[in-house]
Amino acid sequence: MNQTHCKNITEAHLFLFKQIVGEKFVFTDEESLANYAHDETENLHYLPEIVVKPRAVEEISAILKICNDAKIPVTPRGAGTGLSGGALPHLGGLLLSTERMNEILEIDERNLQITTEPGVITEVLQNAVKEKGLFYPPDPASRGSCFIGGNISENSGGPKAVKYGVVKDYVLNLQIVLPTGEIIWTGANVLKNSTGYNLTQLIVGSEGTLAIVTKIVLRLIPLPKYDLLMLVPFRKLEQAGEAVSKIFQAGFVPSAMELVEINALKIVNAFVGNNTIPITEDTEAHLLIEVDGNNKEVLMTEMETISENLLQFDIGEIYFAEDAQQKEELWKLRRRVAEAVKLSGYSIEEDTVVPRAALPALIRGVKELGIHFDFKVVCYGHAGDGNLHIRINKEGVKNSQQSPEMIQWLRALFQLVKKLGGTISGEHGIGLIQKSYMDIVFEEKQLELMRKIKTVFDPNNILNAGKIFDN
């Protein structure tokens, strides 16, 4: 385990928590604590002192009042699929799991809205609205397991973000519990709201440091009737990045545009036992390009024109998915890349994002840094919005926090990203592992304002303390 901390929770506290949520939803045994000591972030483990699983907003309010009075650290947690350490209880204390708050409360077809609890799995929510001909576009790679509440905390995106935007573009209103125990709504269930400061959007992406989200109102859109998918092999990795801007300059906005370099593709192919994608030795990367809409003929024309525009690059034979099964196979490969490369030894993932036109320079710079520092590096991600995921493998390095070599490499990477007009996280958040690099992209005054906002919401600094920036 990685932490040393003092005990915060007494037998009296334990008794009160059991009174609030019921004895069977309070856990102190070693096995249960170990299950909540990690997320999907590198190789980091921090034991909480206690795990509590409330079912109602009033229970969360009562728990936070006790913790605030006693200054007990509280770590909110969704499904534990995060990649920045946001759900790691590095200060011990109480881990508050929202997994029992897992009901879709209402699908309002008249207003195209859904009200949900935070513990609903993202894909479950998407399927529920799809049955009614509606669409909730944000779709992180972990959508089959991640919670919608965690997506709110990280302002998640996914492949559809290039056309449809990220979580913040769909959140209308939030019920939250403040660290001091008060229950409030942040806004209104309306499409336009210019009434005071936008507390709703302040909570989105705040990584559980300001409040605990207990109810969520999202806007929906009509479900597109058709989608077409093609895979384009590039003989030069940088050219795959260059092609992204060219497609937009030609007047097209794909619903997804994903980049996977060849080494990552080989790993995931072997991992899932899938040979859907032909791999040739002269290929360095693939672009997965999707268009969607309600007119199939228009979409087919778009795909043809996009493929014609790509002929200016050194590409191989374009592969068009002919049916739903082929599309599913291609998306399965893309969505499981991160899992596959992590298991193959690329344990550290970065989430850089730059303006779309700067993507080739970022790809080139990442590869040069890998050579300079003698690291293995693979790239994949949401090329359509400049969001490149970078997996790193260095012999003997299990995580980025305790390695001077890794810290040096990451500072060089993030300085490159800043130089290119980008920032250090597009959708994974800062959490625990990125906070020491915030000085690269922010001046001290900006960080000071953020710390003051944190203090207003959380005067005793109990809620996810030490995340985003130090206490």
Summary of the structure (lengths in Angstrom):
residues: 471
radius of gyration: 22.5
end to end distance: 21.2
largest distance: 70.9
contacts: 1655
relative contact order: 0.12
helix: 38%
strand: 20%
